[in-house]
Amino acid sequence: MPDKIKLLPDSVANQIAAGEVIQRPASIIKELVENAIDAGGNEITIIVKEAGRSLVQIIDNGSGMSETDARMAFERHATSKISVAEDLYHLSTRGFRGEALASIAAVAQVELKTRRANDEMGTEIHINGSKLEKQVPCACAVGSNFCVKNLFYNIPVRRKFLKSNNVEFRHILTEIERIVLVNPTIRFVLYHNGDLILDLEPATLKQRITQVFGKNIPAKLLSVHVDTIMAKITGFVGTPETARKKGGEQFFFVNGRYMRHPYFHRAVMNAYENLLDGDSNPSYFLYFEVEPSEIDVNIHPTKTEIKFENESALFPIVIAAVRESLGKFNLMPSIDFDTENVFDIPLLGRSSPIIEPEVTFNPRYNPFDGMDADTSSDFYKGGIVPSDIKSSVMGWDALYSRTTDIQKMLIPDDAPIQMFRSEPVDDGSLQDFCIDSKCFMQFRGRFIITTIKSGLLFIDQQRAHTRVQYEKILESFESGKVAIQKLLFPYNFDLSFADAMVLSDMREKLQLFGLEIDSLGRNSFVINGVPALVDIANPVELVEQLIEHFRTFDSSLPFSAFGERVAAVLANKAAIKTGKQLSQDEMQDLVEKLFRSSNPNYTPEGKLVMYTMNDGDIEKFFK
């Protein structure tokens, strides 16, 4: 029988390797920009067309390459960063495996122009599907100019699985955010389809964060700085009140490289314990500096997952660093056991004179000034003050009058006394459940309990109101009669570049649902109107939730599905919250509306709204 094992051609092997390294246009930008940073470039221009499908161009002013190096750079595992295996554990550069350019050239058409500062002429190279087509001298600027055209042109299946241009460009913006945040001293310029998207001048770290996420974010950041023998941790964390229900600006960097690290994320969340709601996420920008030999950056093709040698030891350090930052700004309760309940007595020097404390008083003060002579004499003579004089002197009438007013405000005279009956009344007001609409009890500010024919009914009041609001909002959307409430004081806010892209994609659709948002240029927006149908206390927070909800969705989502998702977000925002005390009438009205809805059992997200406990289940407890 003939042999079955054979060696794959280099072009096929490169395409297989490219599947791990180059997943979408954003992967190309990551690899090429990191190479530009390694080359010492301090000004990097990124030009993108059709979200990188047709063109990704990276121009830098770094060291450039010689004619031989330019050709060798496209060979697999050709690199200037390492020479022996031990070098993998002492890395200070971004790219090192020599796979990026070979992988890119295997799935796209690549053109490179590069020149070193001491060379009179540069080199121009054209590679098409791993095949060298052209290499000639050329005149060009110092540095490198990579043009990657027609990504996945030779792998139609991979190209077909790319998302829409809007989604792919959002991935590009996300990748650029991670790069620019760890390189604040480098200027970055981005063009998309000929439009200038961002131009970030060299800045400090805090200024760079402001450039990316808007001018309002510095007031929300607290500095972090801790230096230990295992790691130095610097950066910023957000104040608890700025935490978001979903997402948030959360970034870890180690030795100038972005990383994902769920373990350290848990450490940050532990530091915010008792300061945040259960589903809130704080913002943080934390930069680790550790010895390169103590981390392994070679465990994932995209180098975003990094293994630390002393993860368990760094965990409490991360917690302590964040808590120290929060504590410095009085955001966490702290106890100083050396000074708790101790008087602050200043120390005196030996030569300091001892001064006796003085007590000052007015010997002519008379608390009964203002009383007439007859009243004063009666007061002094008899020692008994008549009731009318007592009122004028002590102010008892005013005091009791005020107390009565407060009591009436808290407990009105006509307030009925609520009595709960054990026997349900079958009035048929709520479909077939036969609930006693006059018998409701609120438990711990969250559940509404009432009786039904078969036993007890427990209703989550927040989820019930979410379902009621959802159907009310959706009905208004479907009728096309959405009233917009103009804001007397519009809300101005800034977003990150990626979030601004998401909002720009859906801004016109949101107008149809009552949210009137205008662009102020770049990543700045203003909210001029909100849906009149629901009460929205914080429109900016609502917009952030909508952005987070639609971040992973294609803009081509059907309009009806888009409306359902918007209605769900609005309903969650407008629903009454757990802990709100409800009167009997409010509970009855809510339950009646719930049972008139199309699906009273579940919220728009599929969460359970009500639970029944029948008589048999209750009787089991007493056997």
N, C-alpha and C positions, 0 to 999 in steps of 0.2 A: 504494500500500500504506500502511496506517496506521503511524504511528510506534510503535516497540517500547520505547523507553527512557522510563521514567516514574519519578517521584519517590516513594519509599516513604513511607507515613504515619509520623508520629513514633512511634506506638506500636510499629510493626514494627521501625523502626530502633533503638529503645531495647531491644527484646528481643534483637536481634542483638548490640548492644553489651554487653548483660548477659551474653551467653554467654561473653565474654572476661573480664569482671570478676568476675561472680558464678558460681562453679562449684559451690558447695555452701554449707551454712549457715556453715561456718568463714569463708568469704569475706566474708559479711555482718558477722560479728563483727570481722574485721580492719579493714574499712573504717570501721565506725561507731566502734570504739574509738579508732582513729587520729584521727578527727575530734574525738572527745571530748578527746583529749590536746592537739590543736591549739587547742581552745577554752579550754585552761588548767585543765581539771578535775584535781583532786588526789584525787578519790574516785570510782571508777567501779564500778558494779554491773552484772553481766551475768546475766540470767535466761534460761534455756533450757528448752524443753519438747520432748520427743520428739526430742532431738538437733538442735533447730532447725527441724524440719519444720513444726511448728504455731506455734512462737513463738520469736523472738529479741528480747529487750528489753535496751536499753542505757540506763542512767541515769547522768548525770554532773552535777557541780556547777560546770560551766564558765561561760563568759560568756553563753551563751544567744543567742537571735536575736530580732530585731524581727519584726513582723507581715509586713513586705514581704520581709525576708531569708528567713524561714521558707518562704514560697511560692516565692521565686526559687531556693532551694537545690535544688529538685527538677527544675529545668530542665537540659537537657544543656549541659555546658561552662559552667555558671554557677559561679564560684568567687571567693573573696575573696583567694586566695593569689597570683595572678599577674594582670598586666594587659597586659604586652607580652612578646614572644617571649624577650627577653633575661632575663626573670625566671626562665625555666626553668633557667638556669645559676647561679642564686643562691638555690636553695631551702633553706629551713630547717624546713619543715613536712612532715607526712607525706602528706596528701592535697592535690592541687593541680589536677587535671584537670577536676574538676566532673562526673565520670562516675558516681561511686559511688551517690549518692542517686537519680539518674535511672535507673540500671540496676536498683537494688533495687526501686524503685517500679514498674518495668515488669514484674516477675515475681512480685510479692507484694502483699499488702494492708498499707499502711503507715499508722501513726498517730503523730503527733508532737505533743508538748506542750513548749513552750519559753518561757522568760521571762528577760529581762535584769534585773540587779540594780536598776536605776533605774526599771523599769516596774512599775506597780501590778498590771496584768493580763498574763497570758501569752497565747499563741496555740495553738489546737488545730487540727490539719490531718489530714484523712483522704484518702488517695489509693489508688485501686483500679485496678491495671493501667495506670498512667500518667495516669489520669483523676482530676481533683480532684473529690471528692464533698462535702467539708465544710471550711470554715474559719471558726472562731468564736473569740471571746475566751474565756479560761478562767482559773481560779485554779490555779496550780501553783508548784512550787519553782523557785528560780533554777537555770538550766542547761537541759539538754535531756533528753527522755525519748522514745526511739524504740521503737516496737513494730512488729516485722515479723512478719506472720502468714501462714500457708499459703504457704510458698515454692513457686514453680513451679505454683501452682494453675491458671494459665492456659496452662501448657505441660506437659501430661501426660507427654510423652515425656521431658523433662528430669527430671521428678519420678520417673519410673520408674527412671531410671539412678542415683538416689541409693542408696548402700549401706545396710546395716542401721543401726539407731540406735547400736549400740555402735561401729561403725566410724566413723560420722559424728561421734560425740561425741569419739572419739580425735583426729580431725582438729581439732576445736574446741580440745581441750586443747593440742595441739601449737601451734596458732596463738596461744593465750593465753600459752604459755611464751615464745614469741619476743617478745611484747609486754612482758610483765612483767619480763623480764631486762634490757631496755634502759630501763626506767622504774622504778627501785627506789624512788624517792621518792613514788610514787603508790600509794594503797591500791586494791587490786582485790578484789572479792567475786564469787564465781560460785555460782549456784544451778542445779541440774538437776532438773527434775520435783519441785520443792519442797524438795530436799535441798541443804544447804550443802556444796559441794564444796571450796572454798578461800576463805580470808580472809587476804590478804597485807597486813600492815601496812607502812607506809613503813619503809625500812631502808637500810643501806649495800649496795653491790653484792654483797659476799661474803655478807652476811646474806640477801639476796634469793635468791642461788644456793642457799643452805642451805634457805630456805623451799620452794623448788621441788623440789630433788633430794635432800633429806634431810640429817640432821645429821651423817652420816658423811663427807660430801664435802669439808668444809673441810680436813681433814687430807690430802686427796689433791691439793690445789691449790697451785700455785706462782705467785706474782704476776709479772706482766709489765709493764714500763714502759720505753718508749723514745720520745724526742721528737726528731724531725728536722725539717728545713725542709719536707719533703714531706708528712709525716704524723706524728701522735702515736698510738702504739699502746699501749693499756693492757688490763688484764684478767688472766686466769688460764689456766694450762695444767695438765693433770694429770700426776702422776708416772708414769714408765714402767710401774711394776708394777701400776697400776690400769687399764691399757689393756684394751680389750675386743676379743674376736675379731671381733665385728660391731657396727656402729652406734657408740654412744657419744654423749656430750653434746658436740656440735660446733656452735659458733655463731660466726658473723661478724656484726658490726654496724658500720655506718658512719654517722656523724652522726645517731645515734639511730634508725637504720633497720636492720632485719634484712636480710641478703643471703645469697644462695648464691654461692660463688666457688670453683670447682674449682682455679683457678690458685693462689690463696693456700693452699688446702688442701694442694696439693702442696708448697708452701713449708714448711708446718708439718710435714708428713711427712718432708721432707728434714732438718729440724732434729732429728728423733728417729732419724735414721739410725744403725744399729748399736746402738740401745737397745731396739728392739722386734722381735718376730717379724714375718715377712713379712705376716701377715694380721691383725695387731693394729692397733687404732685408738685413739689417745689422746683424752682429752677436752680441749676448749679453749673458752674464752669470750674472744674477742678483739674489742676495740672500737677502731675507726679514727676519728680526727678529721682531716678534710682540708678544704681549701677547697671550698665547694660548686661553684665554677666548674671544678674539676678532676675532677668525676664527672658521669655522666649517669644519672639514675634513671628516665628516660623510655623505656627500650628494651623494657620488658615490661609487659603490662597489670596484673599483680599487683605490680609494682615490687619484686620480690625478686631480680632480676638487675641488677647495676649495673656500668657501664663506667667504669674508671679511666683517666685520661689517661696516667699514668705507671706502668702495671702492672709492666712489666719492671724499673723502678727500685725499686719497692716490694717485689718478690720477695725480694731479698737482705736487705732491712731486716726483713721478717717472719722469715726464717731466723735472723738475728742476734738479734732480740728474744727468740725462743723459746730459742735456745741460751744466751743470757746468763742467762735465768731458770733453765734447767736447770743451768748451770755454777755459779751462785751457791749452789746447794744440793748441790754436789758430785755431781751426777748425770751429768756428762759428764767424760771425761778431759781434763785441761788441762795445758799445759806452760808454765811461766814461764821463758823463755829467759834472763832476767836473773839468776835465782836457782837454776837447775838445777845440781846437784852443787857448790854453793858453800856453804862453812861460814857459819853465822850468827854473825858476830863483833860483839859490841856495841861501839859507839864510846865513846871516853873523852874527857872534856873536858880542857882544858889544866891545870886545877887539880886534876884527879883524881889521887890518889896511886897509884903502881904497886905492886901487892901481889904478892909472889912466891907462886905456887901451892904449896900444902902437900900432902904425901903422908902419909897416916896409915896405920899398920900396928901390929899387935900383936906385940911382940918375944917374947912368951912362947908364941906359938901353936906347937903341935907336931902335925903331921898324923898322928903315930903314937900319939897318946893313945888309951888303951883297950887296947893290946897288953900282954900280960904281960911280966914282966921278962926271962924267958929268950928269948922271941921277939925282944924289942928288942935284946938283946945279940948274938944271932946275926945279926941284920940289920946291926948296925953293924960287927961283927967281920969277917964273911966277905964281905959285899957281895953274897952270893947268897941269895935268898929261896926257901925250899922251896915246893913247889907248894901244900901245904895252907895255908901262911901267905900265899902270893901270893893265894889265893882270898879269904881273909878280909880282906886289905888292899885289893885292887883291885876285888873283886866281879866277877871274870871269869865265875864260874859262873852268877851271876844274870843277867849280861848275855847270855851265850850261851844260857842257858835261855830268856830272853825272845825272843831272835832265832829260836830254834827254834820257839817257840809261834806266832810271827807267820808263819813259813814254812809251818807245818802248816795254819794258818788259810787262807793264800792257796792252797796246793797240798796238798790232802789226800793222805795216803799211798795211799788206794785209788782216787785219781782216774785213770780210764783215759786213755790217750793217744789222741786223736782222729786217725784216719787217713782221708784222703779217697781213694776209689778212682775211677779213671777209667771203669771199666766199670759200667754200671747193673745192678742186680739186679732181675730181673723177678719181684717177689713178689706183684704184683696187689693190694697193700693199698690203693691209691688209685685205684679204678675202673679205667679203661682206659689211664691214663697210664703205668702200670708204672714208677712212680718208685722209685728206690732209697731206701727210707725210712731207711736207715742212712747216707746220704750227703747231708748238708746243709752249706752254707757260708753264713755271714752276711757280707754285704758292706757296709761303712761304716755299720753299725748300722741299715740301712734295708731292704736287700733280702735275701731268702732265695734262694739259688741251688741248684738240684738238677738231676740228669740225668733225662731221659725218653727214650723209645725213639727219638724223632725228633731229639733234640738237647738243648738246655738250657732250663730253665724259670726265669724270674725272677719273684719274688713280692714285692710291697710288704707288709712285715709289719704296718704300722699299718692299711692298708686291708683286709688279709686279716682281721685281728682285728676290725675294725669290722663286716665282713660276718658274721663268726661271732657276735659279740655281738648284732648286730641281730636275727638269726633266733632267738637264744636268748631275747632280751627279748620279741620279738613272740609267740613261742610261749607264754611265760608269760602275756602279756596276754590272748591268745585263750582260754586255758584258764580264765581268771578266778581264778587262784591266784597273786596277787601278794603276796608277803610284805613287810611294812613293818618296817624296822629303826628302832626308836625311838632318837633321839639323846640321849645322856647330857647333853650341853650344847647346847641348841637355838641356832640361828643367827638373830639379829635383824638386820633390814636395812630400809633405806628406799629408796623408788623415786620417780621423778618421777610427776607426776599422770597423765600419759599411760600410762606403764608400769604404774602401779598399776591403771589401768582394764583393761589387757590381762590382767594376772594375775587380777584379780577375775572376769573373764569365764570363765577356764578353770581356776580353782582347784578346783572340784568335780570336774571331769574328771581333773585331775592326781592327785587323791586315789585314783582307781581304778587309777592306774598306779604307786602306791607313794610318791608325793610328798605328804606331809602338811604343808600350809601353812595357818596361821591368820592372820587379820587382827587387827592391834592398833589399828585405827582410822586413817582418812585414808589415808596412803600408807606406813604401817609394817606389816611382816609378820614372822612368825617361822616357821622351818622346824623342825618337831618330828620328822619321820620321812622316811626316804629308802628307795628300793627296795633290799631286801636282796640282790637278784640281782646287782647290780653294785657295784663299789667306787668311791665318789664322794668325792674328797678335799675338794672345795670345793662344797658344795651351793648356795651363793649364786650362784656363777659359773654353775652349771648352770641355775638359775632365770632368770638374766639372758639366757642363750643361748636358752632357751625363749621368753622374752618377745620377744626380737629376731626369732626365727623366726616367731612368730605375730602380729607387729605388724600385718602387712598382710593377715591372713586374717580372714574373717568368722567370728563365733562359731558360725554355723550349719553349719560344716564337719562332714561326716558323721563319726560316731564312729570308724569303721574308719580313715578317712583321718587323723583326728586322732591315733589310736594309732600309725599308721605313722610319722608325723612325730615324735611323742614318742620312739618307739623309735629312730629315726635319730639324734636329738640325744643320747639316753642312750648309744647305742653309740659315737658319736664321743667322748663324754666319758670312757667307761670303757675305750676301746681303748688298747693299749700304744702308746707314743710312739716316734717315730724316735729311734734312738740307744740304745735298750735292748738290752743284750747277752742273747742267748738261748742256752741249752744245746742240744745235739743233741736231747734228749728234748722240750724245749719247741718247737723248730722242727718236729719230726715231728708232735707233737700238734696244733699250729696248722694245718699243711698238711692233715692228715687231716680235721680238723673243717671246714676250708674246702671240701674236695671233697665233703663230705657235705651242704653247704648247697644250697639250691635254685638259686642263681645265683652260683657262685664267681667269675665273671669281673668283676663290677662291685660297687661299694659301693652303699648305698641312695641316694646322690646321683648315681649313674651314672658314677663315676670308675673307671678301669681298675685291676684288682687284679693281674693277672698278664700276662706277656708271654713268648711262646716264641720261641726262636731255633733253627731247624732246622739239621741238619748241612750242608745246602747253603749256607746263609748263612754259616756259620762257615768252610767251605772256601774261600769267595770271598776271604777275607782273606789266604789263603796262596798265591794263584795269581800 
